[in-house]
């Protein structure tokens, strides 16, 4: 099992639009493609309060590539993302890290 840690830094003032997109569109699209979330967080204290941080759980890198590519190329997702950005860009940048649990981690 591997985990992907993703941090979305929003365009100032656009975090509510990103949260709405995840809640109303993205999570259903992930379910369609078998993508499993391991948690979502917003930043209370830190470098920016315009960040959304989340983790995804993958069986392997090959599993991730297959499912993520299918999701990203899904015409329904492409249309929904474009509609959510009709009033302007939401995300300024994205960082992604892949993490492997240690032998003593409570998360396996």
MMTF fields as JSON, N, C-alpha, C and O atoms, coordinates in Angstrom:
{
  "mmtfVersion": "1.0.0",
  "mmtfProducer": "UNKNOWN",
  "numBonds": 431,
  "numAtoms": 432,
  "numGroups": 108,
  "numChains": 1,
  "numModels": 1,
  "chainsPerModel": [1],
  "groupsPerChain": [108],
  "chainIdList": ["A"],
  "bondAtomList": [4, 2, 8, 6, 12, 10, 16, 14, 20, 18, 24, 22, 28, 26, 32, 30, 36, 34, 40, 38, 44, 42, 48, 46, 52, 50, 56, 54, 60, 58, 64, 62, 68, 66, 72, 70, 76, 74, 80, 78, 84, 82, 88, 86, 92, 90, 96, 94, 100, 98, 104, 102, 108, 106, 112, 110, 116, 114, 120, 118, 124, 122, 128, 126, 132, 130, 136, 134, 140, 138, 144, 142, 148, 146, 152, 150, 156, 154, 160, 158, 164, 162, 168, 166, 172, 170, 176, 174, 180, 178, 184, 182, 188, 186, 192, 190, 196, 194, 200, 198, 204, 202, 208, 206, 212, 210, 216, 214, 220, 218, 224, 222, 228, 226, 232, 230, 236, 234, 240, 238, 244, 242, 248, 246, 252, 250, 256, 254, 260, 258, 264, 262, 268, 266, 272, 270, 276, 274, 280, 278, 284, 282, 288, 286, 292, 290, 296, 294, 300, 298, 304, 302, 308, 306, 312, 310, 316, 314, 320, 318, 324, 322, 328, 326, 332, 330, 336, 334, 340, 338, 344, 342, 348, 346, 352, 350, 356, 354, 360, 358, 364, 362, 368, 366, 372, 370, 376, 374, 380, 378, 384, 382, 388, 386, 392, 390, 396, 394, 400, 398, 404, 402, 408, 406, 412, 410, 416, 414, 420, 418, 424, 422, 428, 426],
  "bondOrderList": [1, 1, 1, 1, 1, 1, 1, 1, 1, 1, 1, 1, 1, 1, 1, 1, 1, 1, 1, 1, 1, 1, 1, 1, 1, 1, 1, 1, 1, 1, 1, 1, 1, 1, 1, 1, 1, 1, 1, 1, 1, 1, 1, 1, 1, 1, 1, 1, 1, 1, 1, 1, 1, 1, 1, 1, 1, 1, 1, 1, 1, 1, 1, 1, 1, 1, 1, 1, 1, 1, 1, 1, 1, 1, 1, 1, 1, 1, 1, 1, 1, 1, 1, 1, 1, 1, 1, 1, 1, 1, 1, 1, 1, 1, 1, 1, 1, 1, 1, 1, 1, 1, 1, 1, 1, 1, 1],
  "groupList": [{"groupName": "UNK", "atomNameList": ["N", "CA", "C", "O"], "elementList": ["N", "C", "C", "O"], "formalChargeList": [0, 0, 0, 0], "bondAtomList": [1, 0, 2, 1, 3, 2], "bondOrderList": [1, 1, 2], "singleLetterCode": "X", "chemCompType": "L-PEPTIDE LINKING"}],
  "groupTypeList": [0, 0, 0, 0, 0, 0, 0, 0, 0, 0, 0, 0, 0, 0, 0, 0, 0, 0, 0, 0, 0, 0, 0, 0, 0, 0, 0, 0, 0, 0, 0, 0, 0, 0, 0, 0, 0, 0, 0, 0, 0, 0, 0, 0, 0, 0, 0, 0, 0, 0, 0, 0, 0, 0, 0, 0, 0, 0, 0, 0, 0, 0, 0, 0, 0, 0, 0, 0, 0, 0, 0, 0, 0, 0, 0, 0, 0, 0, 0, 0, 0, 0, 0, 0, 0, 0, 0, 0, 0, 0, 0, 0, 0, 0, 0, 0, 0, 0, 0, 0, 0, 0, 0, 0, 0, 0, 0, 0],
  "groupIdList": [1, 2, 3, 4, 5, 6, 7, 8, 9, 10, 11, 12, 13, 14, 15, 16, 17, 18, 19, 20, 21, 22, 23, 24, 25, 26, 27, 28, 29, 30, 31, 32, 33, 34, 35, 36, 37, 38, 39, 40, 41, 42, 43, 44, 45, 46, 47, 48, 49, 50, 51, 52, 53, 54, 55, 56, 57, 58, 59, 60, 61, 62, 63, 64, 65, 66, 67, 68, 69, 70, 71, 72, 73, 74, 75, 76, 77, 78, 79, 80, 81, 82, 83, 84, 85, 86, 87, 88, 89, 90, 91, 92, 93, 94, 95, 96, 97, 98, 99, 100, 101, 102, 103, 104, 105, 106, 107, 108],
  "secStructList": [7, 3, 3, 3, 3, 3, 3, 3, 3, 3, 7, 6, 6, 7, 2, 2, 2, 2, 2, 2, 2, 0, 0, 0, 0, 0, 2, 2, 2, 2, 2, 2, 2, 6, 7, 3, 3, 3, 3, 3, 3, 3, 7, 1, 1, 1, 1, 7, 6, 6, 3, 3, 3, 3, 3, 3, 3, 3, 1, 7, 2, 2, 2, 2, 2, 2, 2, 2, 2, 2, 2, 2, 6, 7, 2, 2, 2, 2, 2, 2, 2, 2, 2, 2, 6, 6, 6, 1, 7, 7, 3, 3, 3, 3, 3, 3, 3, 3, 3, 3, 7, 7, 6, 6, 7, 1, 7, 7],
  "xCoordList": [0.839, 0.0, 0.886, 1.858, 0.546, 1.219, 0.161, -1.01, 0.592, -0.301, 0.244, 1.451, -0.656, -0.286, -0.768, -1.952, 0.149, -0.16, -0.201, 0.793, -1.352, -1.519, -1.913, -2.764, -1.276, -1.592, -1.954, -1.16, -3.167, -3.645, -3.583, -4.236, -2.814, -2.767, -3.729, -3.534, -4.749, -5.782, -5.391, -4.592, -5.981, -5.947, -6.631, -7.649, -6.114, -6.722, -8.243, -8.758, -8.93, -10.386, -11.144, -12.375, -10.435, -11.113, -11.205, -11.717, -10.714, -10.81, -12.253, -12.482, -13.238, -14.621, -15.08, -15.813, -14.649, -15.009, -14.365, -14.989, -13.129, -12.459, -13.141, -13.367, -13.465, -14.14, -15.493, -15.856, -16.228, -17.518, -17.332, -18.107, -16.302, -16.052, -15.745, -16.251, -14.918, -14.627, -15.895, -16.174, -16.657, -17.834, -18.935, -19.605, -19.128, -20.264, -19.925, -20.819, -18.639, -18.274, -17.148, -17.306, -16.016, -14.798, -14.947, -14.545, -15.516, -15.624, -16.456, -16.122, -17.52, -18.335, -17.54, -17.643, -16.754, -15.92, -14.87, -14.595, -14.282, -13.303, -13.951, -13.369, -15.15, -15.85, -16.054, -15.869, -16.429, -16.622, -15.35, -15.418, -14.187, -12.905, -12.169, -11.035, -12.802, -12.189, -11.044, -10.152, -11.056, -10.019, -10.469, -11.58, -9.579, -9.913, -9.217, -7.992, -9.999, -9.414, -9.12, -9.828, -8.056, -7.672, -7.826, -7.494, -8.326, -8.58, -8.358, -7.597, -9.044, -8.944, -8.742, -9.297, -7.948, -7.701, -7.578, -7.081, -8.032, -7.713, -6.735, -6.666, -5.992, -4.953, -5.522, -6.079, -5.38, -5.8, -4.63, -4.779, -3.47, -2.253, -1.171, -0.963, -0.488, 0.559, 0.918, 0.586, 1.594, 2.083, 0.946, 1.065, -0.169, -1.288, -2.604, -2.721, -3.584, -4.914, -5.756, -6.979, -5.087, -5.739, -5.387, -5.503, -4.954, -4.543, -5.599, -6.277, -5.723, -6.457, -5.441, -4.778, -5.322, -4.402, -5.23, -6.18, -4.868, -5.571, -4.64, -3.571, -5.08, -4.316, -5.202, -6.401, -4.567, -5.219, -4.48, -3.261, -5.213, -4.628, -4.598, -5.606, -3.435, -3.249, -2.665, -1.888, -3.035, -2.445, -1.001, -0.169, -0.7, 0.637, 0.724, -0.286, 1.913, 2.059, 1.328, 0.758, 1.342, 0.631, -0.874, -1.545, -1.398, -2.808, -3.098, -4.102, -2.234, -2.419, -2.437, -3.33, -1.468, -1.386, -2.636, -3.171, -3.095, -4.272, -5.51, -6.223, -5.775, -6.997, -6.945, -7.934, -5.807, -5.702, -5.815, -6.484, -5.165, -5.245, -6.667, -7.118, -7.374, -8.768, -9.625, -10.46, -9.419, -10.158, -9.855, -10.777, -8.582, -8.191, -8.698, -8.938, -8.861, -9.315, -10.82, -11.327, -11.535, -12.982, -13.673, -13.503, -14.439, -15.106, -16.031, -16.165, -16.665, -17.531, -16.72, -17.163, -15.523, -14.662, -14.154, -14.151, -13.732, -13.213, -14.274, -13.97, -15.506, -16.602, -16.917, -17.118, -16.962, -17.282, -16.195, -16.494, -14.944, -13.841, -13.913, -13.739, -14.167, -14.278, -15.436, -15.298, -16.557, -17.711, -17.385, -17.789, -16.657, -16.326, -15.348, -15.235, -14.646, -13.669, -14.191, -13.425, -15.492, -16.107, -15.845, -15.685, -15.803, -15.565, -14.083, -13.736, -13.224, -11.789, -11.11, -11.755, -9.809, -9.003, -9.244, -9.492, -9.165, -9.339, -8.005, -7.705, -7.214, -5.967, -4.775, -4.643, -3.907, -2.689, -1.587, -0.892, -1.428, -0.441, -0.766, -1.503, -0.194, -0.411, 0.947, 1.815, 1.128, 2.298, 1.806, 0.717, 2.622, 2.248, 3.475, 4.562, 3.286, 4.338, 3.748, 2.565, 4.569, 4.131, 4.837, 6.061, 4.039, 4.541, 4.286, 3.242, 5.255, 5.116, 5.153, 6.069, 4.163, 4.154, 5.373, 5.855, 5.854, 6.934, 6.336, 5.117, 7.196, 6.743, 6.022, 5.228, 6.281, 5.667, 4.54, 4.052, 4.125, 3.045, 1.697, 1.44, 0.832, -0.538, -1.358, -2.387, -0.903, -1.536, -0.699, 0.511, -1.315, -0.575, -0.918, -0.39],
  "yCoordList": [-1.174, 0.0, 1.239, 1.317, 2.201, 3.493, 4.585, 4.383, 5.727, 6.865, 8.045, 8.278, 8.768, 9.975, 11.176, 11.297, 12.041, 13.276, 14.395, 14.662, 15.048, 16.129, 17.406, 17.395, 18.505, 19.808, 20.744, 20.973, 21.276, 22.233, 23.618, 23.874, 24.497, 25.902, 26.65, 26.703, 27.214, 27.892, 29.322, 29.963, 29.792, 31.206, 31.901, 31.401, 33.024, 33.68, 33.834, 34.322, 33.396, 33.497, 32.379, 32.371, 31.422, 30.38, 29.029, 28.066, 28.947, 27.684, 27.196, 26.0, 28.047, 27.549, 26.869, 25.881, 27.398, 26.786, 25.401, 24.476, 25.26, 23.963, 22.948, 21.804, 23.369, 22.466, 22.023, 20.852, 22.94, 22.604, 21.6, 20.651, 21.802, 20.881, 19.474, 18.489, 19.383, 18.058, 17.407, 16.241, 18.17, 17.613, 17.213, 16.2, 17.991, 17.759, 17.021, 16.484, 16.984, 16.371, 15.351, 14.189, 15.791, 14.975, 13.645, 12.608, 13.659, 12.409, 11.366, 10.182, 11.774, 10.834, 10.301, 9.124, 11.166, 10.724, 9.729, 8.733, 10.001, 9.056, 7.71, 6.666, 7.729, 6.472, 5.688, 4.472, 6.375, 5.749, 5.039, 3.983, 5.623, 5.078, 4.262, 3.837, 4.042, 3.222, 3.9, 3.227, 5.228, 5.982, 6.158, 6.615, 5.784, 5.807, 6.953, 7.071, 7.789, 8.871, 8.378, 7.527, 8.935, 8.577, 9.759, 9.652, 10.887, 12.041, 13.35, 13.431, 14.383, 15.744, 16.706, 16.509, 17.742, 18.748, 20.123, 20.255, 21.144, 22.523, 23.028, 22.491, 24.048, 24.563, 25.627, 26.627, 25.407, 26.374, 27.307, 28.529, 26.72, 27.48, 26.879, 25.666, 27.698, 27.213, 28.267, 29.443, 27.827, 28.754, 29.48, 30.668, 28.77, 29.398, 28.786, 27.566, 29.623, 29.106, 28.948, 28.817, 28.962, 28.734, 27.35, 27.109, 26.437, 25.092, 24.051, 24.13, 23.084, 21.854, 20.728, 20.565, 19.955, 18.817, 17.56, 17.489, 16.55, 15.284, 14.136, 14.318, 12.938, 11.728, 10.731, 10.615, 10.018, 8.936, 7.647, 7.651, 6.546, 5.227, 4.421, 4.302, 3.872, 3.078, 1.72, 1.598, 0.708, -0.616, -0.642, -1.358, 0.141, 0.184, 1.403, 2.058, 1.707, 2.803, 2.47, 3.357, 1.208, 0.809, 1.022, 1.491, 0.68, 0.921, 2.409, 2.804, 3.233, 4.684, 5.189, 5.947, 4.781, 5.271, 4.907, 5.737, 3.683, 3.241, 4.012, 4.54, 4.083, 4.744, 6.267, 6.869, 6.89, 8.34, 8.782, 9.77, 8.052, 8.407, 8.267, 9.096, 7.218, 7.04, 8.192, 8.719, 8.581, 9.708, 10.998, 11.704, 11.313, 12.559, 12.681, 13.79, 11.563, 11.601, 11.379, 11.36, 11.213, 10.998, 12.272, 13.34, 12.177, 13.365, 14.05, 15.273, 13.287, 13.887, 14.743, 15.822, 14.266, 15.04, 16.294, 17.375, 16.162, 17.301, 18.394, 19.573, 18.013, 18.981, 19.609, 20.82, 18.805, 19.318, 20.255, 21.284, 19.911, 20.784, 22.119, 23.178, 22.065, 23.303, 24.163, 25.381, 23.548, 24.292, 24.938, 26.072, 24.223, 24.768, 25.936, 26.732, 26.041, 27.117, 28.206, 29.037, 28.193, 29.18, 30.607, 31.524, 30.792, 32.114, 32.4, 33.402, 31.541, 31.742, 30.538, 29.645, 30.538, 29.436, 29.299, 30.282, 28.056, 27.763, 27.448, 27.955, 26.626, 26.128, 26.831, 26.875, 27.381, 28.04, 27.02, 27.111, 26.04, 24.979, 23.766, 23.852, 22.633, 21.352, 20.718, 20.701, 20.196, 19.372, 17.968, 17.791, 16.991, 15.605, 14.834, 14.976, 14.011, 13.136, 11.748, 11.605, 10.727, 9.35, 8.805, 8.876, 8.257, 7.833, 6.334, 5.805, 5.68, 4.259, 4.15, 4.675, 3.469, 3.339, 2.57, 1.644, 2.962, 2.214, 0.972, 0.835, 0.091, -1.124, -0.853, -1.681, 0.284, 0.604, 1.636, 2.139, 1.954, 2.921, 2.339, 1.153, 3.18, 2.731, 2.621, 1.947, 3.279, 3.183, 2.239, 2.427, 1.247, 0.258, 0.377, -0.373],
  "zCoordList": [0.0, 0.0, 0.0, 0.75, -0.84, -0.82, -0.678, -0.999, -0.199, -0.017, -0.812, -0.862, -1.42, -2.143, -1.336, -1.023, -1.012, -0.3, -1.33, -2.006, -1.449, -2.425, -1.691, -0.802, -2.083, -1.512, -2.665, -3.578, -2.599, -3.588, -2.959, -1.947, -3.546, -3.125, -4.041, -5.256, -3.455, -4.232, -4.583, -3.901, -5.665, -5.986, -4.8, -4.322, -4.314, -3.147, -3.284, -4.29, -2.23, -2.18, -2.864, -2.84, -3.483, -4.263, -3.55, -4.121, -2.302, -1.563, -1.454, -1.634, -1.171, -1.11, -2.411, -2.372, -3.549, -4.833, -4.975, -5.496, -4.515, -4.584, -3.675, -4.071, -2.46, -1.524, -2.09, -1.977, -2.689, -3.295, -4.425, -4.544, -5.262, -6.375, -5.863, -6.4, -4.83, -4.283, -3.734, -4.012, -2.954, -2.289, -3.272, -3.069, -4.324, -5.21, -6.494, -7.147, -6.872, -8.16, -8.031, -8.406, -7.502, -7.547, -6.822, -7.349, -5.628, -4.869, -5.611, -5.576, -6.274, -7.06, -8.253, -8.598, -8.873, -9.997, -9.511, -10.18, -8.341, -7.802, -7.524, -7.816, -6.961, -6.68, -7.971, -7.999, -9.02, -10.337, -10.803, -11.433, -10.489, -10.956, -9.892, -10.113, -8.746, -7.701, -6.973, -6.456, -6.926, -6.218, -4.769, -4.501, -3.835, -2.407, -1.695, -1.737, -1.046, -0.261, 1.156, 1.694, 1.746, 3.112, 4.055, 5.235, 3.554, 4.407, 3.685, 2.72, 4.175, 3.654, 4.819, 5.9, 4.594, 5.614, 4.977, 3.859, 5.694, 5.352, 6.404, 7.509, 6.059, 6.941, 7.871, 7.417, 9.172, 10.176, 10.49, 10.476, 10.773, 11.029, 10.16, 10.179, 9.41, 8.523, 7.498, 7.643, 6.476, 5.461, 4.745, 4.446, 4.463, 3.751, 4.199, 4.311, 4.451, 4.768, 3.498, 3.562, 2.352, 1.061, 0.506, -0.695, 1.396, 0.982, 1.312, 2.337, 0.431, 0.705, 0.609, -0.415, 1.673, 1.719, 1.815, 2.594, 1.011, 1.112, 0.78, 0.197, 1.171, 0.894, 0.155, 0.412, -0.772, -1.498, -1.193, -1.017, -1.13, -0.864, -2.152, -2.848, -2.46, -3.679, -3.329, -2.382, -4.087, -3.901, -4.387, -3.83, -5.432, -6.017, -6.932, -7.189, -7.419, -8.377, -9.678, -10.313, -10.072, -11.291, -11.121, -12.04, -9.952, -9.64, -9.747, -10.34, -9.183, -9.219, -10.657, -11.038, -11.448, -12.824, -13.62, -14.354, -13.477, -14.233, -13.822, -14.676, -12.533, -12.046, -12.236, -12.654, -11.933, -12.044, -13.507, -13.81, -14.404, -15.819, -16.356, -17.146, -15.93, -16.352, -15.845, -16.579, -14.595, -14.021, -14.775, -15.183, -14.963, -15.61, -17.046, -17.523, -17.732, -19.125, -19.275, -20.397, -18.17, -18.201, -18.72, -18.131, -19.799, -20.348, -19.338, -19.362, -18.459, -17.445, -16.478, -16.084, -16.09, -15.202, -15.908, -15.32, -17.146, -17.904, -18.002, -17.816, -18.291, -18.392, -17.039, -16.953, -15.99, -14.651, -14.149, -13.542, -14.394, -13.973, -14.711, -14.108, -16.003, -16.787, -16.279, -16.165, -15.977, -15.46, -14.115, -13.859, -13.256, -11.931, -12.029, -11.097, -13.149, -13.343, -14.277, -14.765, -14.519, -15.41, -14.915, -15.72, -13.595, -13.007, -12.773, -12.148, -13.263, -13.117, -12.495, -11.945, -12.595, -12.056, -10.557, -9.858, -10.077, -8.656, -8.003, -6.922, -8.644, -8.065, -8.704, -9.927, -7.849, -8.329, -8.606, -9.618, -7.697, -7.922, -7.063, -6.08, -7.462, -6.785, -6.519, -7.392, -5.302, -5.02, -4.674, -4.128, -5.0, -4.763, -4.295, -4.854, -3.258, -2.742, -2.567, -2.259, -2.764, -2.562, -1.33, -1.214, -0.408, 0.887, 1.092, 0.711, 1.692, 2.042, 3.555, 4.187, 4.155, 5.61, 6.117, 5.464, 7.27, 7.919, 8.579, 8.682, 9.013, 9.687, 10.993, 11.44, 11.611, 12.902, 12.772, 13.784, 11.554, 11.338, 11.737, 11.529, 12.315, 12.611, 11.326, 11.297, 10.277, 8.955, 8.122, 7.997, 7.562, 6.758, 5.293, 4.472]
}
